[in-house]
């Protein structure tokens, strides 16, 4: 897949496309469980989580990381992600609104490839970071 971005036109500090996910639902977690095979009851079974002292189910970390990855694929194209690394900071709950965003922090050329580096994060409606990470994508 050809890169969607031109190396020369990208500047350090440029923002990646922002994605907003309104009203996260437990159905989102169940669909992800079916697609990924991650059927840990913390993500769908209300009785189980209440018995564990947790108020309600919460998102799989990889579900949230997948939502965040869309900022990269919208920016550079799915076939052009060279590295994507995240850390989970807090849970995502049903009803949350998520904002996925990122910015360019560097540009390098390595092994004949023009690479763009940056940082990404997911914020909930309270402005709290739920996932933070970094990336490298290919440019033309």
Secondary structure, DSSP 8 states (H G I E B T S, - for coil): ---SS-GGG--TT-B---EEE-S--HHHHHHHHHHH----GGGT-HHHHHHTT-SS-B--HHHHHHHHHHHHHHHH-GGGEEEEEEEE-S--BTT--EEEEEEEEEEEEETTEEEEEEEEEEE-TTS-EEEEEEEEEEE-
